[in-house]
Amino acid sequence: MSNHINQRIARLRNLVEGGLHQDNLQKIVSECDQLAQDTLHVLTFYVLRNLFRGIDSAIEGEAVTVERHKELTRDVQRSVLAILRQVGQNNHPSREELERLITFYYRNFVLFRG
């Protein structure tokens, strides 16, 4: 993978580590969208883009305590960081890893909104 792509993945990882709050989520969505277009990891970044777009939509305008927000985002954040480490090593995450990530999303955010 080119140095440019590795830098973008590192930037995305830093954004995710910075927290899944609204200021970061739009930047994360944009970065995922660009990486989906610029790498061979199209499916991974497409899934991540849609996941983060859904999280942004779920918490937009919602009054959520800091503790509740941490609870909602903890599993997603850990899973995404593990996936980004794999991609940084030019490995594709397994289908099971992506499905587990989407399960975290549905369990935490879709049910949260419902």
C-alpha angles and dihedrals in degrees: 000000000000122000089243092058092045089053091050091049089049089050090051091048090052091051091051091047088051090064141271096264126134096263091057099035096070091048090048092050091051093048092049090050092053093045091050088058097042105043141053088245093083097142094047095051093040090055091046093048092052092043093053092043088054092048090050090051093046096054098035108119093355121129103230125168118234091247093050091048091052090049092050096048104034099089094040092049094049093047094048092049090052090050092049090051089055093047090048087059089049093251123134116232115241123256088247092057092051091046091050089052092051089047089056089050095050093043095049108029110024091047089043090059094043 
